[in-house]
Amino acid sequence: MLLAGCGASAPKASAHSSGPAAPARFPASFAPDGAAVATACTNSTKLAGWSNRRLAMLTIAVPVSETSVSDVTSEVSAGAGGVLLFGSKAPSDLGSLLTALKSHVPGHLGLLVMTDEEGGGIQRMANLVGSLPWAAYMGTHWTPAQIQQNVTKVATKMSAAQVNMDLAPVVDVDGRNEAPSRTNPDGWRSFSGSTSVVSQDGVAYMNGLRAGNVIPVVKHFPGLGGSSYNSDFGPARTLPWSTLQKVAIPPFTAAIKAGAPAIMVSNNIVPGLGTNPASLSPTDITSELRGKLGFKGLVITDSLSAKAISAVGFTVPAAAVQALRSGADMVLFDLGSNVSSQTSSIATAITNAVAGGHLARSRLIDAAGHVLAVRHVNLCS
């Protein structure tokens, strides 16, 4: 295959030519010098030259304690696409520690530094960035404009501390007045039991993050409201798909129309859409989220360490492969004692799946491309 190099343009016809074009004397692949049709440079054409291992690493978000972010220096040096901060109180020098960590990214292509900063009881760094109430409080007491304004204040401080992605807002529709628990993943994490309120407030929260230069991740597609259980602790089912389409999908549709850059897919099984958790289901991700809803951004899994994943027979590495096959672009897993070996096992499983024909290399390139796109990385510049 003859490539004419990134950024070149095809030669133009002579301004003085007339009549029908003369038939080509050479096949395109054997055209004389200067006559080959140029291949435009895109992230995809650049990523096609990367090794499978490097592509695989870009699809992994590595968990780390926010008090010791240097623990994942080797994973970041190997090309991990993101890091996920765990903890409840961030160190005062988090920004400088993360700046040092980002310096190890190959090619200085940036790094997704993500955390769960929702509000209420789900806050990792409120000591640094300020506190937000539970979403249920916001939905009841604040206007969408007030939600956006308050979230922007927090996001601005997150960005100053080098955290550029928030795994929020929760746009699940759940009116149960209770704290999240083993049996209910939502409760106060939801803005409301009203679909229209959640749609408005979710977009307001999302826009507040973006105004503060933080990438929002809308979750948990296709909606956890009314779930049978919390998937972190065991198998869980959403309400039937026929119900979700009316009650739970509109907030995601609203977020996508408002330009949502990233969406997290849940680990719940969706009755009516198959027997695998949504994060491992091509029906949920490729057919519904990508196809029918037209979402073109980054698709992230919920934690593949969840008991709901192992309950259907998947290890974390095997689940990562299945998630990518199903249309996800980035995989998450929990902080434990074996982060380094787990990261390596996931990357190896992905590369082995490509080598064995179980995961299309084009799908891996597509996933890696979505990770770069959400950070506005242009490999051709």
C-alpha positions in Angstrom: 0.0 0.0 0.0 1.4 3.4 -1.0 0.8 6.2 1.4 1.4 9.8 0.3 2.0 11.1 3.9 -0.2 13.0 6.3 -1.4 16.4 5.3 -0.6 16.2 1.6 -3.2 17.0 -0.9 -4.1 15.4 -4.2 -2.8 17.1 -7.3 -5.3 19.4 -9.0 -6.3 19.1 -12.7 -4.8 21.6 -15.1 -6.8 24.7 -15.5 -6.3 24.4 -19.2 -7.5 20.9 -19.7 -10.6 20.4 -21.8 -12.9 17.5 -22.8 -13.3 14.2 -21.0 -10.5 13.0 -18.7 -8.0 10.6 -20.3 -8.3 7.1 -18.9 -5.6 6.3 -16.2 -2.7 4.3 -17.6 -1.8 2.9 -14.2 -3.7 1.2 -11.3 -4.0 3.7 -8.4 -1.5 1.7 -6.3 1.1 1.9 -9.1 0.6 5.5 -10.1 3.7 7.5 -11.1 5.3 9.7 -8.4 3.1 12.6 -7.4 0.0 11.0 -8.8 -1.0 8.9 -5.8 -4.2 10.0 -4.0 -3.2 11.4 -0.7 -4.3 9.8 2.6 -5.5 12.6 4.9 -4.0 12.6 8.4 -6.4 11.8 11.1 -6.1 10.5 14.6 -7.3 7.1 13.3 -4.6 6.9 10.6 -2.0 7.8 13.3 -3.4 5.3 15.8 -3.2 2.6 13.1 0.5 2.8 13.4 0.5 2.2 17.2 1.1 -1.2 18.7 -1.9 -3.2 20.0 -0.4 -2.9 23.5 -0.2 0.9 23.4 -3.7 1.1 22.0 -5.0 -1.2 24.8 -3.4 0.9 27.5 -5.1 4.0 26.2 -8.5 2.4 26.9 -7.7 1.7 30.6 -8.4 4.1 33.5 -6.1 3.0 36.4 -7.4 3.5 40.0 -5.2 5.2 42.6 -5.5 6.8 46.0 -5.6 10.6 45.7 -3.1 10.7 48.6 -0.4 8.7 46.6 -0.9 9.4 42.9 2.7 8.6 42.1 1.9 4.9 42.7 0.7 4.6 39.1 3.6 6.4 37.5 4.7 3.2 35.7 1.1 2.6 34.3 0.9 6.2 33.1 4.4 5.9 31.6 3.1 2.8 29.7 0.3 4.9 28.2 -2.7 4.4 30.4 -5.5 6.7 29.1 -6.7 7.8 32.5 -6.4 7.6 36.3 -9.3 7.3 38.7 -8.8 9.0 42.1 -10.2 7.3 45.2 -10.3 8.6 48.7 -12.3 11.1 50.8 -9.8 13.9 51.5 -7.4 15.2 48.8 -3.9 16.4 49.7 -3.3 20.2 49.5 -0.6 19.7 46.9 -2.7 17.4 44.7 -2.4 19.7 41.7 1.4 19.6 41.7 1.5 15.9 42.3 -0.8 15.3 39.3 1.2 17.7 37.1 4.3 15.6 37.9 2.3 12.4 37.1 1.2 13.9 33.7 4.8 14.6 32.8 5.2 10.8 32.3 2.5 10.5 29.6 4.2 9.2 26.4 4.3 12.0 23.9 2.8 14.4 26.4 -0.7 13.7 25.1 -2.4 14.6 28.3 -4.2 12.3 30.8 -7.8 11.9 31.9 -7.8 12.5 35.7 -11.2 11.5 36.9 -13.0 11.3 40.2 -16.5 10.9 41.7 -17.5 14.4 42.7 -21.3 14.2 42.7 -22.3 15.9 46.0 -23.7 14.8 49.3 -22.0 11.5 50.4 -20.2 11.0 47.1 -17.4 13.5 47.2 -13.6 12.8 47.0 -12.1 16.2 47.3 -14.6 18.5 48.9 -11.8 19.7 51.3 -10.1 21.3 48.3 -12.9 22.3 46.0 -15.9 23.0 48.2 -18.9 20.9 49.0 -22.2 20.2 47.0 -25.3 18.8 48.6 -26.9 15.5 47.4 -28.5 15.8 43.9 -31.9 15.2 45.5 -31.5 18.4 47.5 -30.4 20.3 44.4 -33.4 19.0 42.5 -35.8 20.1 45.2 -34.3 23.4 46.4 -32.2 24.8 43.5 -33.2 26.1 40.0 -31.2 24.7 37.1 -29.3 28.0 36.9 -28.3 27.7 40.6 -27.2 24.1 40.0 -25.0 25.2 37.1 -23.6 28.2 39.0 -22.6 26.1 42.1 -21.2 23.3 40.1 -19.1 25.7 38.1 -17.5 27.0 41.3 -16.5 23.4 42.3 -15.4 22.5 38.8 -13.1 25.5 38.5 -11.3 24.4 41.6 -11.1 20.8 40.4 -9.5 22.0 37.2 -7.0 24.1 39.1 -6.1 20.9 41.0 -5.5 19.2 37.6 -8.6 17.0 37.8 -10.2 17.2 34.4 -13.0 14.7 34.5 -15.9 14.2 36.9 -17.9 10.9 36.9 -21.1 13.0 37.2 -23.9 14.0 36.8 -26.2 11.1 37.8 -29.2 11.4 35.5 -31.0 8.3 36.8 -34.7 9.0 37.6 -35.3 7.9 41.2 -37.6 9.5 43.7 -36.9 7.2 46.6 -36.1 9.4 49.6 -33.2 7.4 51.0 -29.4 7.2 51.0 -27.9 5.0 48.4 -27.3 1.4 49.7 -26.7 -2.2 48.8 -30.3 -2.5 47.6 -30.7 1.0 46.0 -27.8 2.5 44.0 -29.6 5.8 43.6 -31.9 7.4 46.2 -30.5 10.8 47.0 -28.0 10.6 44.2 -30.9 11.3 41.8 -32.2 14.8 41.2 -35.8 13.6 41.2 -38.4 11.0 40.5 -39.6 13.3 37.7 -38.1 12.6 34.3 -38.4 16.3 33.2 -36.7 17.6 36.4 -33.8 15.2 36.0 -33.4 16.1 32.3 -33.2 19.9 33.1 -31.0 19.5 36.2 -28.7 16.9 34.6 -27.9 19.3 31.7 -27.4 22.2 34.2 -24.9 20.1 36.2 -23.2 19.0 33.0 -22.9 22.6 31.8 -21.6 23.7 35.1 -18.7 21.2 34.9 -17.9 22.2 31.3 -17.9 25.9 32.3 -15.2 25.1 34.9 -13.2 23.1 32.3 -14.0 19.7 33.7 -15.3 16.9 31.4 -18.7 15.6 32.6 -19.5 11.9 32.4 -23.3 11.4 32.4 -24.4 8.2 34.2 -25.6 5.4 34.5 -27.0 4.5 31.0 -29.7 3.3 30.5 -30.8 4.4 34.0 -30.6 2.8 37.4 -33.8 4.3 38.9 -35.9 1.5 40.4 -33.1 -1.1 40.2 -33.5 -4.4 41.9 -30.2 -4.1 43.7 -26.8 -2.3 43.7 -24.6 -3.9 41.0 -21.4 -3.3 43.1 -22.7 -6.0 45.5 -24.4 -8.5 43.2 -26.5 -9.1 40.1 -28.9 -6.2 39.5 -31.7 -5.5 37.1 -33.1 -2.2 35.8 -36.8 -1.7 35.3 -38.0 -3.3 32.0 -36.7 -1.7 28.8 -40.2 -0.7 27.8 -40.4 1.4 31.0 -36.9 2.8 30.7 -37.6 4.1 27.2 -40.4 6.4 28.6 -39.0 7.3 32.0 -35.2 6.9 32.0 -33.9 7.5 28.5 -35.1 11.2 28.1 -32.5 12.6 30.4 -29.8 10.9 28.4 -31.3 12.2 25.2 -31.4 15.7 26.6 -27.7 15.4 27.7 -26.7 14.2 24.2 -28.5 17.0 22.5 -26.7 19.4 24.9 -23.4 18.0 23.8 -22.5 15.4 26.4 -18.9 14.4 25.8 -19.0 11.1 27.8 -21.5 8.6 29.1 -21.0 5.8 31.7 -22.8 2.5 31.1 -24.1 0.6 34.1 -23.5 -3.0 35.1 -27.2 -3.8 35.4 -29.0 -6.3 33.2 -31.8 -4.6 31.3 -34.8 -6.9 31.0 -35.9 -6.8 27.4 -32.4 -6.1 26.0 -30.5 -9.3 26.8 -29.0 -11.2 29.7 -25.6 -9.5 30.0 -25.0 -6.4 32.1 -25.4 -3.2 30.0 -21.6 -2.5 30.1 -21.0 -5.8 28.3 -23.9 -5.7 25.9 -23.6 -4.6 22.2 -27.4 -4.1 22.2 -27.2 -1.5 25.0 -24.1 0.3 23.8 -23.9 -0.1 20.0 -27.5 -0.5 19.0 -29.3 1.8 21.5 -26.7 4.4 22.8 -24.7 4.8 19.6 -27.3 3.8 17.1 -30.7 5.0 18.1 -29.6 7.9 20.4 -26.8 8.9 18.0 -24.1 9.3 20.8 -20.7 9.9 19.3 -18.6 10.7 22.4 -16.7 8.6 24.9 -18.4 5.5 26.4 -17.0 4.5 29.8 -17.9 1.4 31.8 -18.9 1.4 35.4 -16.4 -0.5 37.5 -15.8 -4.0 36.1 -14.8 -5.1 39.6 -18.5 -5.1 40.5 -20.0 -8.3 41.8 -22.6 -8.1 39.0 -19.8 -8.7 36.5 -18.2 -11.7 38.2 -21.7 -13.1 38.8 -22.2 -13.6 35.1 -18.8 -15.4 34.8 -16.4 -12.6 33.7 -13.1 -11.8 35.3 -12.1 -8.1 35.0 -9.7 -8.7 32.0 -12.3 -10.8 30.2 -15.0 -8.2 31.0 -12.7 -5.4 29.6 -12.5 -7.3 26.3 -16.2 -7.9 26.1 -16.9 -4.2 27.0 -14.7 -3.1 24.1 -16.3 -5.6 21.8 -19.7 -4.2 22.8 -18.8 -0.6 22.0 -17.3 0.8 25.2 -14.1 2.9 24.8 -12.7 3.0 28.3 -12.8 0.5 31.2 -12.8 1.2 34.9 -11.9 -1.1 37.8 -11.6 -0.7 41.6 -8.6 0.2 43.7 -7.1 -2.8 45.3 -3.7 -4.3 46.3 -3.0 -5.5 42.8 -3.5 -2.5 40.6 -0.3 -2.9 38.6 -0.9 -6.6 37.8 -4.5 -6.0 37.1 -3.7 -3.2 34.7 -1.2 -5.5 32.9 -3.6 -8.4 32.8 -6.3 -6.2 31.2 -3.9 -4.9 28.6 -2.7 -8.4 27.8 -6.2 -9.7 27.5 -7.1 -7.0 25.1 -4.0 -7.5 22.9 -4.5 -11.3 23.0 -8.1 -10.8 21.9 -7.0 -8.8 18.9 -4.3 -11.3 18.0 -6.8 -14.1 18.3 -9.4 -12.5 16.2 -11.9 -12.0 19.1 -11.6 -8.2 19.1 -11.4 -6.3 15.9 -8.3 -4.1 15.7 -10.5 -1.4 14.1 -12.7 -1.4 17.2 -9.7 -0.9 19.4 -8.4 2.0 17.3 -11.9 3.5 17.4 -12.0 3.2 21.2 -8.6 4.8 21.5 -9.7 7.6 19.2 -12.6 8.4 21.4 -10.3 8.6 24.4 -8.1 11.1 22.6 -11.1 13.1 21.2 -12.6 13.8 24.6 -9.3 15.5 25.5 -9.2 17.3 22.2 -5.9 15.7 21.3 -4.9 16.0 17.6 -2.1 13.6 16.7 -1.6 15.3 13.3 -0.8 18.8 14.7 
